[in-house]
């Protein structure tokens, strides 16, 4: 795969990782890309690099266009290793005049690579550097995704180079949004937002207001992962606005794990009750669904009902894993309830409720427990639990 010209004299020179299947706990069944961009002008600038094993590919793609040693500036928009793993090798080869980064970026680069001798140039929001016929304007985007993160904006090309922002983990041979299936693209973008950016939603809101306030004209967004937005710039910006406001729908997710199918039967009964009250329902068994797919569905759900059998006075391990992951992503409050089967202790429901309280979810009902195998009365209580959750959810104002 060759480099791709995305604007006049601006090139994608990154790498496609067809095989990666896990990104610190986020399942990536479609792989990912590590996008890096080269701008040829009076000065030549490289924006970000790639994950370490792909350094050779990056250098090869750059070499199709310029002698790597003619690169003057390396802009580090984000220090996470999927974008800087190849940096030491590239710096040794290129010997750049400047490595441009935020102040937090410099700190993080030093902490990762321990190279005091690199020619750092620290920039902050509003700073501009001329590279000839073009200007690079920097916008710090702290915590999106790390404290070091920043965007680079090239006004002459109306191009926003956005590191993790607006990205998707999706390996494709195509480079642009209008070359792939639109609904798959938006699904991957939503999954990326839910699993990576959700905890920083208030900051995303401030950033979007800031970008609007500055009146930046953008006709292309080039993220560090996935497809480049050229036809869907407005679509992805309004999607990010909706996701960061955590707008919900009349939708509930019922997520469960089961030992001997009792909690499975209860989950189906809860879903029946939710549906009977007009809610859209997604039932997700943790045996079949990855935690990162669950939080993708959680993003616009108004209610969440979790079920687990009790095992050794605890909830089942896959439910504990999901709750740990969910807590870290700090979703906006949801309407919630718990259920589960048990043999003697029955602690799972109590423990799930404690987790709901910690996440400030509104518990619609103390929950339903069934001893060993649910009776028809137990299942009727589960249906009623679903109905109760649905009524509470439809009565509750949106998270907006
Ligand atoms: Fe793609 Fe936060 O790194």
Boltz pocket constraint, residues with backbone or C-beta under 6 A from the ligand:
constraints:
  - pocket:
      binder: B
      contacts: [[A, 78], [A, 80], [A, 81], [A, 82], [A, 83], [A, 145], [A, 146], [A, 164], [A, 224], [A, 225]]
      max_distance: 6.0
